[in-house]
Amino acid sequence: DLSYPVLERAMFHFQNAYHIPNVLVRGYSCKTNLPSNTAFRGFGGPQGMYIGENMITHIAEKLGVDVVKIRERNLYKENQCTHYNQQLTYCTLRRCWDECLRNAEYEERKAQIEEFNKQNRWKKRGMAIIPTMFGISFTVLFLNQAGALVLVYADGSVLLSHGGTEMGQGLHTKMIQVASRALGISDELIHISDTCTDKVPNTSATAASAGSDLNGMAVLNACNMINERLKPIKEANPKGTWKDWVKTAYFSRVSLAASGFYRTPDIGYNMETNSGKCFNYYTFGAACSEVEVDCLTGDHQVIRTDIVMDLGESLNPAIDIGQIEGGFMQGYGLCTLEEMIVSPTGTIFSRGPGAYKIPGFADIPAQFNVSLLKGAPNPRAVYSSKAVGEPPLF
């Protein structure tokens, strides 16, 4: 039962991307007549963010002001503090917001939508832009650690093991890229083994969007050890190749195996005193979507979506853009389609895809534009990259 940590994450993210200087947040875990549900992508963050967006919307409606203006005025700025007293550094939130507005041609299309709505009685269109700010780290301190094992063989091939789980998100590919860059060799020489605790023990869950951050730094640590051992050999033969250096090291009885380790530095939060640093850093972004609604049936279609996200210096833009697209669609399902239907006696009616509806191919935006913010390095993660797993869901 992850009710408490999910609630905790919702409390940390309830303000989404808005600076609220005077706030008191209380969270309560309550027993109900239904079984507890486990966590999913976002881990309470999207549920908390939904509260913040509702507040902003209600303020705009009450004042009769364009909600975009209210959002803009309250976006976090550099060096401002969150309600849990963490100061924001490298805050690119406003850059993501402005670039998303430009890419989406917001003002021009807003006028076009108004004209469309005047000419169509039963179909209406609307457009909204939403920011996101997701804290990266496990909120449980001891989980922010990872290990890796790098084995270099006499023929120059490399076998890599790390503590993360590959579940289709591209983690293995990124770890191979980290090792390739660190060792200065082609990724064709690097092989990766399935995650196993007889190679890397005491692994943390591949969760909290921190899989690449933690395991990537552990892989980098192991590769740096190998490089340090090879340094005298490279200096003695600067024109040699990787295979030459490895072969020389082997015959010189130099160890070509290294166990890497990493723990996220300078974090740790005390909820009792509301002090410390809860997150290693934040992933920022903004998304603008245009939606058409059939006023007679309630059916809707996402016409166009533009997303801009700050992922630092992405390790693999193709993988990261795929994660953004997938995260957006899962969030779309959460907000519009998916619903657990339970009978008065506790029987779950929405069992299986026949009753529990998830997004299909036809629900993907007709025009789907995703771009990564440029010129925003992140010194807090491997090779200035940023986490991408959960941030795009909301």
C-alpha positions in Angstrom: 0.0 0.0 0.0 1.7 3.2 -1.2 -1.1 5.6 0.0 1.2 7.7 2.2 4.1 8.3 -0.3 1.5 9.0 -3.1 -0.2 11.5 -0.8 3.1 13.0 0.0 4.0 13.5 -3.6 0.6 15.1 -4.3 1.3 17.5 -1.4 4.7 18.5 -2.9 3.2 19.1 -6.3 -0.2 20.6 -5.5 0.9 24.0 -6.7 2.1 22.6 -10.1 4.3 25.4 -11.5 2.9 28.4 -9.6 4.5 30.4 -6.8 2.1 30.6 -3.9 4.0 32.5 -1.1 1.4 31.9 1.6 0.1 28.3 1.9 -0.5 25.6 4.3 -0.9 22.0 2.9 -2.3 19.2 4.9 -2.8 15.7 3.6 -4.8 12.8 5.1 -4.7 9.1 4.2 -8.2 7.6 4.7 -9.5 4.1 4.8 -12.5 3.5 2.5 -14.7 0.6 1.7 -12.6 -0.2 -1.4 -9.1 -1.7 -1.6 -6.1 0.6 -1.9 -4.8 1.1 -5.4 -1.1 1.0 -6.2 0.9 3.8 -7.8 1.1 4.7 -11.4 3.2 7.1 -13.6 3.2 10.3 -11.7 2.8 8.8 -8.2 0.3 11.4 -6.9 2.0 14.3 -8.7 -0.7 14.7 -11.4 -3.5 14.5 -8.8 -1.8 17.3 -6.8 -1.2 19.4 -9.9 -4.9 19.1 -10.8 -5.7 21.0 -7.6 -3.4 23.8 -8.5 -4.8 24.1 -12.0 -8.3 24.2 -10.6 -7.4 27.0 -8.3 -5.9 29.0 -11.2 -9.0 28.4 -13.3 -11.4 29.5 -10.6 -9.4 32.7 -10.0 -9.6 33.5 -13.7 -13.3 32.8 -13.9 -14.0 34.8 -10.8 -12.0 37.8 -12.0 -13.2 37.5 -15.6 -9.6 37.4 -16.8 -8.0 35.2 -19.5 -6.7 32.2 -17.6 -3.5 32.3 -19.6 -2.7 35.6 -18.1 -3.2 34.3 -14.6 -1.0 31.4 -15.3 1.8 33.6 -16.7 1.8 36.0 -13.8 2.1 33.2 -11.2 4.8 31.0 -12.9 7.8 30.2 -10.7 10.9 32.3 -11.3 14.6 31.7 -10.7 15.5 31.6 -7.0 12.0 31.6 -5.7 11.1 29.0 -3.0 8.5 26.3 -3.0 6.1 25.8 -0.2 8.5 23.1 1.1 11.3 25.6 1.2 13.4 24.5 -1.8 14.9 27.2 -3.8 14.6 26.9 -7.6 17.8 27.0 -9.6 18.2 26.6 -13.4 14.5 27.4 -13.7 13.6 27.3 -17.4 9.8 27.2 -16.8 9.1 30.6 -18.4 11.3 29.8 -21.4 9.3 26.6 -22.0 6.1 28.5 -21.6 7.0 31.3 -24.1 8.4 28.9 -26.6 5.3 26.7 -26.4 3.1 29.8 -27.1 5.2 30.7 -30.1 5.3 27.1 -31.5 1.5 26.7 -31.0 0.8 30.1 -32.7 -1.5 30.6 -29.8 -2.8 34.2 -30.4 -3.4 33.6 -34.2 -5.2 30.3 -33.6 -7.2 31.7 -30.7 -8.9 34.1 -33.2 -9.4 31.3 -35.7 -11.2 29.2 -33.0 -13.5 32.1 -32.1 -14.5 32.4 -35.7 -15.0 28.6 -36.0 -17.3 28.6 -32.9 -19.4 31.5 -34.4 -20.0 29.5 -37.6 -20.7 26.1 -36.0 -23.6 25.5 -33.7 -23.1 21.9 -32.6 -19.3 21.6 -32.7 -17.1 23.9 -30.6 -13.4 24.2 -30.3 -11.2 25.4 -27.4 -7.5 25.7 -26.6 -5.6 25.6 -23.4 -1.9 25.8 -22.4 -0.7 24.1 -19.2 2.8 24.2 -17.6 4.4 21.4 -15.7 7.1 21.3 -13.0 8.0 17.8 -11.7 10.5 17.2 -8.9 13.1 14.5 -9.6 14.2 12.2 -6.8 12.7 9.5 -4.6 11.2 11.3 -1.6 12.5 8.4 0.5 16.2 9.3 0.8 17.8 5.8 0.9 16.3 4.9 -2.5 18.4 7.5 -4.2 21.3 5.2 -4.9 22.4 2.8 -7.7 25.2 0.5 -8.7 26.7 -0.8 -11.9 29.3 -3.4 -13.0 31.5 -2.8 -16.1 33.5 -5.7 -17.4 36.1 -5.2 -20.2 37.3 -8.2 -22.0 40.7 -8.8 -23.7 39.2 -8.4 -27.1 38.0 -4.9 -26.3 34.3 -5.8 -25.8 32.5 -4.5 -22.8 29.7 -6.1 -20.8 27.6 -3.7 -18.8 25.3 -4.5 -15.9 23.3 -1.9 -13.9 20.5 -1.9 -11.3 17.7 -0.4 -13.5 14.9 -2.4 -15.1 14.3 -2.1 -18.8 10.5 -2.1 -19.4 10.5 -0.6 -22.9 11.5 3.0 -21.9 14.9 2.8 -23.5 17.0 2.6 -20.3 19.4 0.0 -21.6 20.0 2.1 -24.7 20.8 5.1 -22.6 23.2 3.2 -20.4 25.1 1.9 -23.4 25.3 5.5 -24.6 26.7 6.6 -21.3 29.4 3.9 -21.3 30.2 4.5 -24.9 30.8 8.2 -24.3 32.7 7.7 -21.1 35.0 5.0 -22.5 35.3 6.8 -25.9 34.4 3.7 -27.9 31.7 2.6 -30.3 28.5 1.4 -28.8 28.8 -1.7 -31.0 31.5 -2.9 -28.6 29.2 -2.7 -25.6 26.8 -5.4 -24.6 24.3 -5.2 -21.8 23.0 -8.0 -19.5 19.6 -8.3 -18.1 19.3 -6.7 -14.7 20.1 -9.2 -12.0 21.0 -8.9 -8.4 23.8 -11.4 -8.6 25.7 -8.7 -10.6 24.4 -5.5 -9.0 22.8 -6.0 -5.5 20.4 -3.9 -3.4 18.8 -2.2 -6.4 16.3 0.6 -6.0 13.1 0.5 -7.9 13.2 1.9 -11.4 10.8 4.6 -10.5 10.5 8.3 -9.6 11.7 9.1 -13.1 15.2 8.6 -11.7 16.3 5.4 -13.6 18.6 7.1 -16.1 19.9 9.6 -13.5 20.9 7.1 -10.8 22.1 4.2 -13.0 23.7 6.4 -15.5 25.9 8.0 -12.8 26.8 4.6 -11.5 27.8 3.4 -15.0 29.8 6.6 -15.4 31.5 6.0 -12.1 32.6 2.5 -13.1 33.8 3.6 -16.5 35.9 6.4 -14.9 37.6 3.7 -12.8 38.5 1.8 -16.0 39.7 4.9 -17.6 41.9 5.8 -14.6 43.6 2.3 -14.8 44.1 2.7 -18.6 45.5 6.2 -18.3 49.2 5.2 -18.0 48.8 2.8 -20.9 47.2 5.5 -23.1 49.9 8.0 -22.2 52.6 5.4 -23.2 50.9 4.7 -26.5 48.8 7.7 -27.4 48.3 6.5 -31.0 47.0 3.2 -30.0 43.4 2.0 -30.3 41.0 0.9 -27.6 41.7 -2.7 -28.4 45.5 -2.1 -28.2 45.2 -0.4 -24.8 42.9 -3.1 -23.4 45.2 -5.9 -24.7 48.2 -4.2 -23.1 46.3 -3.8 -19.8 45.4 -7.5 -19.8 49.0 -8.6 -20.3 50.2 -6.1 -17.7 47.8 -7.6 -15.2 45.6 -4.5 -14.8 42.1 -5.1 -13.6 39.5 -4.5 -16.3 36.5 -4.9 -14.1 34.9 -2.1 -12.1 31.9 -1.8 -9.7 30.4 1.7 -9.9 28.2 3.3 -7.3 26.3 6.6 -7.0 24.1 8.3 -4.4 22.4 11.6 -5.1 24.3 14.3 -3.1 22.9 17.2 -1.2 19.3 16.1 -0.8 17.2 15.1 2.1 14.0 16.7 3.4 12.6 16.9 6.9 8.8 17.2 6.9 8.6 18.0 10.6 10.7 21.1 10.2 9.8 21.8 6.5 13.5 22.1 5.7 16.1 20.5 3.5 16.2 19.7 -0.2 13.5 17.4 -1.3 14.3 17.1 -5.0 17.6 16.9 -6.9 16.2 19.2 -9.6 13.0 19.8 -11.6 11.9 18.9 -15.1 9.9 21.8 -16.7 7.6 21.9 -19.7 4.5 23.3 -21.2 1.8 21.9 -23.5 -0.9 23.6 -25.6 -3.8 21.6 -27.0 -6.7 22.4 -29.2 -9.8 20.2 -28.8 -13.1 19.9 -30.7 -16.2 18.8 -28.9 -19.5 17.5 -30.4 -22.1 19.3 -28.3 -24.8 16.7 -29.1 -22.8 13.5 -28.3 -20.1 14.7 -26.0 -17.5 13.1 -28.3 -14.2 15.0 -28.6 -11.1 15.0 -30.7 -7.7 16.6 -30.0 -7.0 18.6 -33.1 -3.4 19.7 -32.3 -1.0 19.5 -29.4 2.3 21.4 -29.1 4.7 20.4 -26.2 8.0 22.0 -25.2 10.1 20.3 -22.5 13.4 21.1 -20.8 15.3 17.8 -20.7 18.7 19.4 -20.4 21.1 17.9 -22.9 19.1 14.8 -23.8 21.0 11.5 -23.9 18.7 10.3 -26.7 16.2 12.8 -28.1 14.3 10.1 -30.0 13.7 8.1 -26.9 12.8 11.2 -24.9 10.4 12.5 -27.4 8.7 9.1 -27.5 8.4 9.2 -23.7 6.8 12.7 -23.9 4.3 11.5 -26.5 3.5 8.4 -24.5 3.2 10.3 -21.2 0.9 12.8 -22.8 -1.4 10.1 -24.1 -1.5 8.3 -20.7 -2.4 11.6 -19.0 -5.1 12.2 -21.7 -6.6 8.8 -20.8 -6.4 9.6 -17.1 -8.3 12.9 -17.5 -10.9 12.0 -20.1 -11.5 8.3 -20.7 -10.4 6.0 -17.9 -12.7 5.3 -15.0 -12.9 2.6 -12.4 -16.6 1.7 -12.0 -17.5 -0.1 -8.8 -20.9 -1.6 -7.8 -22.5 -0.7 -4.4 -21.3 -4.0 -3.1 -17.7 -3.5 -4.2 -17.6 -5.5 -7.4 -15.4 -3.9 -10.1 -17.5 -3.5 -13.3 -14.7 -2.0 -15.4 -12.6 -5.1 -15.8 -10.8 -5.6 -19.0 -10.6 -3.4 -22.2 -14.3 -3.9 -23.0 -15.3 -1.8 -20.0 -12.2 0.1 -19.0 -11.4 2.5 -21.9 -7.9 3.6 -22.6 -6.7 5.9 -25.5 -6.5 4.3 -28.9 -4.7 5.3 -32.1 -7.6 7.5 -33.1 -7.3 9.6 -29.9 -3.7 10.7 -30.8 -3.7 14.4 -31.7 -4.1 14.9 -35.5 -1.1 17.2 -35.3 1.4 16.3 -32.6 4.4 18.6 -32.2 7.1 17.9 -29.5 10.3 19.9 -29.1 13.1 20.0 -26.6 14.3 23.2 -25.1 17.8 24.1 -26.3 20.6 25.6 -24.3 19.5 24.4 -20.9 22.2 22.1 -19.4 21.5 20.4 -16.1 24.6 20.0 -13.8 22.7 17.7 -11.4 22.5 14.6 -13.7 24.6 12.4 -16.0 26.0 14.4 -18.9 23.6 17.3 -18.2 20.5 15.3 -19.1 17.1 15.4 -17.3 14.5 12.8 -16.3 11.5 12.3 -18.6 9.4 9.5 -17.3 6.7 11.1 -15.2 6.9 14.9 -16.0 5.0 14.8 -19.3 1.9 12.9 -18.0 0.2 16.0 -16.7 
